[in-house]
Every structure is written in structure tokens, then in C-alpha cells.
């Protein structure tokens, strides 16, 4: 007889381990040992209420017992209330069979912060907008069409189906110049930064914009990369400052829509950044933040199109589809492809092949374009509601960065950002102050403001979220 057992694979959902050796210590033979072992497994909670046990024949074969021994043990435990048996439903742990551990003295319940009543944080799309039906259909088509080798050892570049689809889409929609062999699929923008700088493919110091995501700066700090801030104004980063940074050989920019202050990088500054990279052997990293969500202006093509051998183009699905998919891509200059692949093979868990195949079909079938157009209109309507409400209830508050993206920056009177964010916390409004995005070494004048994301709240709660926002804003100045 085995000291433990695992039931046969044919009985899906009933894998089980019971220590029969311990059961035998109480005497009474095999049937008694099995009964004690099952009671112990139920009593200590390892067999939860409702768990289905293996059929008599399967369990008997696994343990080297006769079928009747198992049947009689089950019947005994049913009679005692440990198990229930129904025709056609098998034998299961009784619904009221509770673990019988030692009593514990009651202690204070851990304090848990209340969840936000209104989520107005930047960078979050509406989770309800995820196109479930179209995604499931794309997954079914992609899996049916996938070759067998797709489920074997992979290519660190990513699936060729997805790289082909991305090359065609990015060329058409964003003006990117590439081919599938220069695209590397990754798990998002942050993993791309870790690969490039943590893997020493690129080295610092790195020029960045004076306002940006602190999370990205923390990734760079972890890789021991010093960052040098570039001044921002209404035309984006002042890229001419790059020429004065003698030790900097790479720059990270958000040209389509500066994050978080808003607005595209001016054409002359785009050209200046490319000239700097060409003249000094530098590399530009283009974060195509919100490039697909523009409302009041013509589309702005990618800087990568100006010089594909000097620009690393980075994109992801976190805003356009869902951050839960964990899919992104790097479009690389020729000389960086092999170094990135060497590092990626050693450092990063590759994105799941089923999601890659599904996204390839989703793009090629036109569903991705339709989804982007649909959500663009939805977010534009929300943006318009925010603008109209503030014009009516808080006309003294300036609003910038609204021509594209999923958030707006509300300019606040000097000295009021901290009181407003504290009021937001009291009212359980999840919203970010502008100061948290400022580079600690930035020399440009600081601004007070809120970075308000308008995409995440559910439709039924959007009006209440905007109303709560207006209640925490400072009143107009006296005499204003």
C-alpha cells in the first residue's frame, strides 16, 4: 500500500494527497487508516467543502485497495456528515464541513483603507471598454490557424505573425518605417526600459523631460542611470538643450503628446533632436504616449520616421486596449536588434504566445482600428463633459493638454495643490497632483495643478466623479 496517493489523470478535478502512513498509526487496518486520513484532510481544511473525491475504483487502484474498502469508507463518512453523495454528482466534501483547528484568541482586525469612491488617475483606460467579443473571436481564429511550432520554444523577437501585423499597422497609422525583423515584442514600456538600460544595451546619462512618470525614473535609478531634465514649454521639450549636455548619448521623449503636461513636440524641436542624435552618435527613445487618441488636431507622425537608425520607437496596449494584456513592442535601429535579443533571452519572461497570436489577428482583421476609433469618440465625449463642467463651475481653473490623450491638467493657483490633493484624499477621490511628476533636478518654474484622468470611471459614475472633483477645487480669488 502506498503512503500517499494521487488519483488517476482521467478523473479531472479530483487530484488529492492524503497521508495514509499517519492514518495507519491509529490501528484498525486499511479501511480505518483511510477514514482517519480523509477526516484529517477535511478537518484541517485541505479538502474544502464541495471538493469532489475520486471514484471508488480510481482511488482503490491508486492505493492498492479493493473497491469495497473505499466504498465502505465513503459510506461511513457520509453517515458521519463529513461527505455527501448524490447520484450522478459523485462524492463530495459536505458543505458544512469546517476546519477544526485550535481556537485562536480574537485579535484586532487589520485596518484597511477604504477604496476610492472616484478614480480620476491618469493612464487608466475604461476597463468596461475592452472588446471582449471581438477579442474572443480573434483568439479562436488565431489558435485555429496557428502552426504547431507556435507552441514550442519561441523566438525572443516575438511571434512573426504579430511582428508582421505591427509593422504594417505602425507604418500606416503612425508613420513608422520598419520591417518585422526590427520589431521586438516585450511586456510593455517599463520592461522595455529595463531591457535597454538594465541590460546595458544603452547607457546613461539619459536626457528626459522635466515632467514625466516617476515610475520610469525609478526604473532608471535601479539601473544606475542618471537622468538630466530638459525644460518644457507649450511646444514640448526644448531639445536644443541636448547639444549642451556633453556626456548624454540618449534622450527619452514623448513627442506625440507630452506626458503629463500635454501637446505635441514642435516640428523644429523634432528636427533638432534628430540632428543631435545624428551629429553625436546618440539615440532617441520615442514613447508614443497617447499617439492614437487625438481630438482637436491632425495626427502627428512618429519621430522615428525621420531617422529609423537613430530612434527606438516604444509602444504598448496599456491605453488603447488594456494594461492587463502586458503587450508592447520596440522598433529598433539595425545595430540594436542583436544586443536587445541577447539581453532579452537572459532577462525577460516572454509575452504569452496566445495573446500575441490573438493581437495579430485583431489588428489584421481591422478590429483594432475599429476599437480605437470607437474609444477615441467615447473619450472625446468625456473630455468635452469635463471641459464644459469646469467652464461652468470653475472658470478660474485653467485646463491644458486636452487636445489628445486620456487626461487633462488643471492649473491651480500657486500654493493650492497640496490642500486640494489632501481634500481629494478625504473625499476618496483618486487623483494625482502635478508636483509628483516633476523631475527633482528640474530648473524650470514649478506649477501647481492636478492631473485628471477621465477615462477610467464607469459611465454611470462619471458625472458623480466630476461633481466630486469640482467640490474640492479652490474657489475663485477674491474680486475675480
C-alpha positions as CSV (number, residue, x, y, z in Angstrom):
1,X,0.0,0.0,0.0
2,X,1.2,3.5,-0.8
3,X,1.8,6.0,2.0
4,X,0.1,8.6,-0.2
5,X,-1.8,8.7,-3.4
6,X,-2.6,10.9,-6.3
7,X,-5.7,9.9,-8.3
8,X,-5.6,8.9,-11.9
9,X,-5.4,11.7,-14.5
10,X,-8.6,10.6,-16.1
11,X,-10.6,12.0,-13.2
12,X,-10.0,15.7,-13.9
13,X,-10.6,18.0,-11.0
14,X,-10.1,15.4,-8.2
15,X,-6.3,15.3,-7.6
16,X,-5.7,14.6,-3.9
17,X,-3.0,13.8,-1.4
18,X,-3.7,12.0,1.8
19,X,-1.1,10.8,4.3
20,X,-2.1,7.1,4.9
21,X,1.0,6.3,6.9
22,X,-0.1,8.6,9.7
23,X,-3.6,7.1,9.4
24,X,-2.1,3.6,10.0
25,X,-0.6,4.7,13.3
26,X,-4.0,4.6,14.9
27,X,-4.5,0.9,14.1
28,X,-7.6,-0.8,12.7
29,X,-6.3,-1.8,9.3
30,X,-6.5,-0.1,5.9
31,X,-10.1,1.0,6.0
32,X,-9.7,2.7,9.3
33,X,-6.5,4.3,8.1
34,X,-8.2,5.7,5.0
35,X,-11.1,7.0,7.1
36,X,-8.7,8.8,9.6
37,X,-6.7,10.3,6.7
38,X,-9.8,11.7,5.0
39,X,-11.2,13.1,8.2
40,X,-7.9,14.8,8.9
41,X,-7.7,16.3,5.4
42,X,-11.2,17.6,5.7
43,X,-10.7,18.8,9.3
44,X,-7.6,20.8,8.6
45,X,-9.2,22.5,5.6
46,X,-7.1,20.9,2.9
47,X,-10.2,19.3,1.4
48,X,-12.6,22.3,1.2
49,X,-16.4,22.0,1.3
50,X,-17.7,20.9,-2.1
51,X,-14.4,19.2,-3.2
52,X,-15.2,16.1,-5.3
53,X,-13.4,12.9,-4.3
54,X,-12.1,10.3,-6.7
55,X,-14.5,7.5,-7.7
56,X,-14.2,4.2,-5.7
57,X,-12.4,2.3,-8.5
58,X,-9.9,5.0,-9.2
59,X,-8.9,5.5,-5.5
60,X,-8.8,1.8,-4.9
61,X,-6.4,1.3,-7.8
62,X,-4.2,4.2,-6.7
63,X,-3.9,2.9,-3.1
64,X,-3.8,-0.8,-3.9
65,X,-7.1,-1.4,-2.0
66,X,-10.1,-3.4,-3.0
67,X,-13.0,-1.3,-4.3
68,X,-15.3,-2.3,-1.4
69,X,-12.9,-0.9,1.2
70,X,-13.1,2.5,-0.4
71,X,-16.9,2.3,-0.9
72,X,-17.4,1.4,2.8
73,X,-15.1,4.2,4.0
74,X,-17.0,6.7,1.9
75,X,-20.3,5.4,3.2
76,X,-19.1,5.7,6.8
77,X,-18.0,9.3,6.3
78,X,-21.3,10.1,4.6
79,X,-23.2,8.8,7.6
80,X,-21.0,10.9,9.9
81,X,-21.7,14.1,7.9
82,X,-18.1,14.5,6.5
83,X,-19.2,13.7,2.9
84,X,-22.3,13.8,0.8
85,X,-23.1,11.5,-2.1
86,X,-25.6,12.1,-4.9
87,X,-26.5,10.1,-7.9
88,X,-24.6,11.5,-10.9
89,X,-22.7,14.0,-8.8
90,X,-20.2,11.7,-7.2
91,X,-19.0,12.0,-3.6
92,X,-18.0,15.4,-2.3
93,X,-16.9,17.0,1.0
94,X,-20.0,18.2,2.9
95,X,-20.9,21.9,2.5
96,X,-20.8,22.4,6.3
97,X,-17.6,20.5,6.9
98,X,-15.4,23.2,8.6
99,X,-11.8,23.0,9.6
100,X,-11.3,22.2,13.2
101,X,-8.1,23.9,14.1
102,X,-7.1,25.1,17.6
103,X,-9.1,28.1,18.8
104,X,-7.4,31.4,18.4
105,X,-7.8,34.4,20.6
106,X,-9.6,37.2,18.6
107,X,-7.3,40.0,17.6
108,X,-7.8,43.4,16.1
109,X,-8.9,43.3,12.5
110,X,-6.2,44.8,10.3
111,X,-7.0,48.3,9.2
112,X,-7.8,48.5,5.5
113,X,-8.0,51.8,3.7
114,X,-11.3,52.5,2.1
115,X,-11.2,52.0,-1.7
116,X,-11.6,55.2,-3.7
117,X,-15.1,56.4,-4.4
118,X,-14.0,58.0,-7.7
119,X,-10.9,57.1,-9.8
120,X,-9.6,60.0,-11.7
121,X,-6.0,58.8,-12.1
122,X,-4.1,59.3,-15.4
123,X,-3.1,56.4,-17.6
124,X,-6.1,54.2,-17.0
125,X,-8.5,53.3,-19.8
126,X,-12.1,52.4,-19.1
127,X,-11.9,48.6,-18.3
128,X,-15.5,48.2,-19.5
129,X,-14.5,49.2,-23.0
130,X,-12.4,46.1,-23.6
131,X,-13.8,44.4,-26.7
132,X,-14.4,41.0,-25.2
133,X,-16.5,39.5,-28.0
134,X,-14.1,40.6,-30.8
135,X,-11.1,39.5,-28.8
136,X,-12.5,36.1,-28.2
137,X,-13.4,35.7,-31.9
138,X,-9.8,36.8,-32.8
139,X,-8.4,34.3,-30.3
140,X,-10.4,31.4,-31.8
141,X,-9.3,32.3,-35.4
142,X,-5.7,32.7,-34.3
143,X,-5.5,29.5,-32.4
144,X,-7.1,27.5,-35.2
145,X,-4.7,28.9,-37.8
146,X,-1.5,28.7,-35.7
147,X,1.1,26.2,-36.7
148,X,2.1,23.6,-34.3
149,X,5.6,25.1,-33.8
150,X,3.9,28.2,-32.3
151,X,3.6,26.2,-29.1
152,X,7.2,25.1,-28.9
153,X,10.3,27.1,-28.0
154,X,9.8,30.7,-29.1
155,X,11.7,33.5,-30.7
156,X,12.8,36.3,-28.4
157,X,11.7,38.7,-31.1
158,X,8.1,37.5,-30.6
159,X,5.7,35.7,-32.9
160,X,6.3,36.6,-36.6
161,X,2.5,36.9,-37.2
162,X,2.4,39.8,-34.7
163,X,5.6,41.4,-35.9
164,X,4.2,41.5,-39.4
165,X,0.9,42.9,-38.3
166,X,2.6,45.6,-36.2
167,X,5.0,46.6,-39.0
168,X,2.0,47.2,-41.3
169,X,-0.1,48.9,-38.7
170,X,2.6,51.2,-37.4
171,X,3.6,52.2,-40.9
172,X,0.0,53.0,-41.8
173,X,-1.2,54.6,-38.6
174,X,1.9,56.2,-37.1
175,X,4.3,56.7,-40.0
176,X,6.9,54.3,-38.6
177,X,9.5,53.0,-41.0
178,X,10.4,49.4,-40.2
179,X,10.2,45.7,-41.1
180,X,9.2,42.7,-38.9
181,X,12.9,41.8,-38.2
182,X,13.5,45.1,-36.4
183,X,10.5,44.7,-34.1
184,X,10.9,43.0,-30.7
185,X,7.8,42.2,-28.7
186,X,8.0,42.8,-25.0
187,X,5.7,43.0,-22.0
188,X,5.2,46.8,-22.1
189,X,7.1,50.1,-21.9
190,X,8.6,49.6,-18.4
191,X,10.0,46.1,-19.3
192,X,11.5,47.7,-22.5
193,X,13.3,50.3,-20.3
194,X,14.6,47.6,-18.1
195,X,15.9,45.6,-21.1
196,X,17.6,48.6,-22.7
197,X,19.2,50.1,-19.6
198,X,19.2,47.3,-17.0
199,X,20.7,45.1,-19.7
200,X,23.3,47.8,-20.6
201,X,22.2,47.9,-24.3
202,X,22.1,51.6,-23.7
203,X,24.0,53.5,-21.0
204,X,23.3,56.8,-19.2
205,X,23.3,59.6,-18.6
206,X,19.9,59.9,-20.2
207,X,18.1,63.2,-21.0
208,X,14.4,63.2,-20.0
209,X,11.6,65.7,-19.9
210,X,11.2,67.8,-16.8
211,X,7.8,66.3,-16.2
212,X,7.3,62.5,-16.6
213,X,6.3,59.3,-14.8
214,X,8.3,58.9,-11.6
215,X,7.9,55.1,-12.0
216,X,10.1,55.3,-15.1
217,X,12.7,57.4,-13.3
218,X,12.8,54.7,-10.6
219,X,13.5,52.0,-13.2
220,X,16.4,54.1,-14.5
221,X,17.7,54.7,-10.9
222,X,17.7,51.0,-10.3
223,X,19.8,50.5,-13.4
224,X,22.2,53.3,-12.1
225,X,21.3,55.6,-14.9
226,X,21.5,59.3,-14.1
227,X,18.8,61.4,-15.8
228,X,19.2,65.1,-17.0
229,X,15.9,67.0,-17.3
230,X,15.0,69.1,-20.4
231,X,12.9,72.2,-20.0
232,X,9.3,72.1,-21.2
233,X,7.0,74.8,-22.6
234,X,3.9,74.9,-24.8
235,X,5.9,73.4,-27.7
236,X,7.2,70.4,-25.7
237,X,10.8,69.7,-24.7
238,X,13.4,72.2,-25.6
239,X,15.5,69.7,-27.5
240,X,18.2,72.3,-28.4
241,X,19.4,71.9,-24.8
242,X,20.6,68.4,-25.8
243,X,23.6,70.0,-27.5
244,X,24.9,71.4,-24.2
245,X,24.7,68.0,-22.4
246,X,28.2,66.7,-23.4
247,X,28.0,63.4,-21.6
248,X,24.5,62.4,-22.7
249,X,24.1,60.0,-25.5
250,X,20.4,59.1,-25.3
251,X,17.2,61.0,-24.8
252,X,13.7,59.9,-23.8
253,X,10.8,62.0,-25.3
254,X,7.0,61.8,-25.6
255,X,6.7,63.6,-28.9
256,X,3.0,62.8,-29.8
257,X,1.6,64.1,-26.5
258,X,3.9,65.2,-23.8
259,X,3.2,63.4,-20.6
260,X,1.7,64.8,-18.5
261,X,1.5,68.4,-19.5
262,X,0.2,67.8,-23.0
263,X,0.8,68.9,-26.5
264,X,2.9,67.5,-29.4
265,X,6.6,68.2,-29.8
266,X,7.1,71.1,-32.3
267,X,8.4,70.2,-35.7
268,X,11.6,72.3,-35.3
269,X,12.3,70.6,-32.0
270,X,11.7,67.2,-33.5
271,X,14.3,68.1,-36.2
272,X,16.7,69.4,-33.6
273,X,16.5,66.1,-31.6
274,X,17.3,64.1,-34.7
275,X,20.1,66.4,-35.7
276,X,21.6,66.0,-32.2
277,X,21.4,62.2,-32.4
278,X,23.0,62.1,-35.9
279,X,25.8,64.5,-35.0
280,X,26.9,62.8,-31.8
281,X,26.1,59.2,-32.3
282,X,23.1,59.5,-29.9
283,X,19.9,57.6,-29.7
284,X,16.3,58.9,-29.2
285,X,13.8,56.8,-27.3
286,X,10.3,57.7,-28.5
287,X,7.5,56.9,-26.1
288,X,4.4,57.1,-28.3
289,X,2.2,58.1,-25.4
290,X,-1.4,58.5,-26.5
291,X,-0.4,58.8,-30.1
292,X,-3.7,57.2,-31.2
293,X,-6.0,59.4,-29.1
294,X,-6.2,62.9,-30.6
295,X,-9.3,65.0,-30.7
296,X,-8.8,68.6,-31.9
297,X,-5.7,68.3,-34.1
298,X,-4.4,66.5,-37.0
299,X,-2.5,63.2,-36.4
300,X,1.2,63.7,-35.6
301,X,3.5,61.1,-37.1
302,X,6.3,59.3,-35.2
303,X,9.7,60.9,-34.9
304,X,11.1,57.5,-35.8
305,X,10.0,58.2,-39.4
306,X,12.6,60.9,-39.6
307,X,15.5,58.6,-38.9
308,X,14.9,54.9,-38.2
309,X,18.5,54.3,-37.4
310,X,18.6,56.9,-34.6
311,X,15.3,56.3,-32.9
312,X,14.0,53.5,-30.7
313,X,10.2,53.5,-31.0
314,X,8.3,52.2,-28.0
315,X,4.6,51.3,-27.8
316,X,2.1,49.2,-25.9
317,X,-1.5,48.3,-25.5
318,X,-1.9,49.7,-21.9
319,X,-4.0,52.7,-23.0
320,X,-5.6,51.6,-26.3
321,X,-6.8,48.1,-25.1
322,X,-5.8,47.1,-21.6
323,X,-2.8,47.2,-19.3
324,X,-3.8,43.6,-18.2
325,X,-2.6,42.2,-21.6
326,X,1.0,43.1,-20.9
327,X,2.0,43.5,-24.5
328,X,4.3,46.1,-26.0
329,X,6.9,46.5,-28.7
330,X,10.2,48.0,-29.6
331,X,11.0,49.1,-33.1
332,X,14.8,49.2,-33.1
333,X,17.6,50.5,-35.3
334,X,19.5,47.7,-37.0
335,X,22.6,47.9,-34.8
336,X,20.5,47.4,-31.6
337,X,18.5,44.3,-32.6
338,X,21.0,41.7,-31.7
339,X,22.1,43.3,-28.4
340,X,18.5,43.6,-27.3
341,X,17.8,40.0,-28.2
342,X,20.8,38.7,-26.3
343,X,19.7,40.6,-23.2
344,X,16.0,39.6,-23.6
345,X,16.8,35.9,-23.9
346,X,18.5,36.1,-20.5
347,X,16.4,38.6,-18.5
348,X,12.8,38.7,-19.5
349,X,9.9,36.2,-19.5
350,X,8.5,36.4,-23.0
351,X,4.9,37.6,-23.6
352,X,2.4,34.7,-23.9
353,X,2.1,33.3,-27.4
354,X,-1.7,33.1,-27.4
355,X,-2.1,36.8,-26.7
356,X,0.5,37.6,-29.4
357,X,-1.4,35.5,-32.0
358,X,-4.7,37.0,-30.9
359,X,-3.4,40.5,-31.2
360,X,-2.0,39.8,-34.7
361,X,-5.5,38.6,-35.9
362,X,-7.2,41.5,-34.0
363,X,-5.0,44.0,-36.0
364,X,-5.2,42.3,-39.4
365,X,-9.0,41.8,-39.2
366,X,-9.5,45.6,-38.7
367,X,-10.9,45.2,-35.2
368,X,-8.1,47.1,-33.6
369,X,-8.8,50.1,-35.8
370,X,-12.5,50.0,-35.1
371,X,-11.9,49.7,-31.4
372,X,-9.5,52.7,-31.4
373,X,-12.0,54.8,-33.4
374,X,-14.9,53.9,-31.1
375,X,-13.0,54.6,-27.8
376,X,-11.5,57.8,-29.3
377,X,-15.0,59.1,-29.7
378,X,-16.0,57.9,-26.2
379,X,-13.1,59.6,-24.5
380,X,-13.6,62.7,-26.5
381,X,-17.2,62.9,-25.3
382,X,-15.9,62.5,-21.7
383,X,-13.2,65.2,-22.3
384,X,-15.9,67.5,-23.6
385,X,-18.0,67.0,-20.5
386,X,-15.1,67.8,-18.2
387,X,-14.3,71.0,-20.2
388,X,-17.9,72.1,-20.2
389,X,-18.4,71.5,-16.4
390,X,-15.2,73.3,-15.4
391,X,-16.2,76.3,-17.7
392,X,-19.5,76.4,-15.9
393,X,-18.5,75.7,-12.3
394,X,-14.8,76.7,-12.0
395,X,-14.0,79.1,-14.9
396,X,-10.9,80.4,-12.9
397,X,-9.2,77.0,-13.3
398,X,-7.1,76.7,-16.4
399,X,-7.2,73.5,-18.5
400,X,-4.4,72.2,-20.7
401,X,-3.3,69.1,-22.5
402,X,-6.9,68.3,-23.7
403,X,-6.2,68.0,-27.5
404,X,-5.2,64.4,-27.1
405,X,-4.8,61.6,-24.5
406,X,-6.8,60.3,-21.6
407,X,-6.2,63.1,-19.1
408,X,-6.1,66.8,-18.6
409,X,-4.0,69.1,-16.5
410,X,-6.0,71.5,-14.2
411,X,-3.9,74.5,-13.4
412,X,-4.3,75.6,-9.8
413,X,-3.5,78.9,-8.1
414,X,0.0,78.9,-6.5
415,X,0.2,77.2,-3.2
416,X,-3.1,75.3,-3.5
417,X,-2.0,71.9,-4.9
418,X,-1.3,70.3,-1.6
419,X,-4.6,71.4,0.1
420,X,-6.5,70.2,-3.0
421,X,-4.9,66.8,-3.0
422,X,-5.4,66.4,0.7
423,X,-9.1,67.3,0.2
424,X,-9.2,64.7,-2.6
425,X,-7.9,62.1,-0.2
426,X,-10.6,63.0,2.4
427,X,-13.3,62.7,-0.3
428,X,-11.8,59.4,-1.5
429,X,-11.0,60.8,-4.9
430,X,-8.0,59.1,-6.5
431,X,-6.3,61.9,-8.4
432,X,-2.6,63.0,-8.8
433,X,-1.0,66.3,-8.1
434,X,1.3,67.7,-10.8
435,X,4.2,68.0,-8.4
436,X,4.6,64.3,-8.2
437,X,5.6,64.1,-11.9
438,X,8.3,66.8,-11.7
439,X,11.9,65.8,-12.1
440,X,13.7,66.5,-8.8
441,X,16.5,68.3,-10.7
442,X,14.3,70.3,-13.0
443,X,15.1,74.0,-13.1
444,X,12.0,75.3,-14.8
445,X,9.4,77.0,-12.6
446,X,7.2,74.6,-10.7
447,X,3.4,74.7,-11.4
448,X,0.5,73.8,-9.1
449,X,-2.0,71.5,-10.7
450,X,-4.0,68.3,-10.9
451,X,-3.5,65.5,-13.5
452,X,-7.1,64.3,-14.0
453,X,-7.7,61.1,-15.9
454,X,-11.2,61.0,-17.4
455,X,-11.2,57.5,-19.0
456,X,-11.4,55.1,-16.0
457,X,-14.7,55.9,-14.2
458,X,-17.7,53.8,-15.3
459,X,-20.3,55.5,-17.4
460,X,-22.8,55.5,-14.6
461,X,-20.4,57.1,-12.2
462,X,-18.7,59.7,-14.5
463,X,-21.0,62.6,-13.6
464,X,-20.6,62.0,-9.9
465,X,-16.8,61.8,-10.2
466,X,-16.7,65.2,-12.0
467,X,-19.1,66.7,-9.4
468,X,-16.8,65.5,-6.6
469,X,-13.8,66.9,-8.4
470,X,-15.4,70.4,-8.6
471,X,-16.2,70.3,-4.9
472,X,-12.5,70.1,-3.9
473,X,-11.2,72.8,-6.3
474,X,-10.2,76.1,-4.7
475,X,-12.7,79.0,-5.0
476,X,-12.0,81.9,-7.4
477,X,-9.8,84.6,-6.0
478,X,-11.5,87.5,-4.2
479,X,-12.8,90.0,-6.6
480,X,-12.3,87.6,-9.5
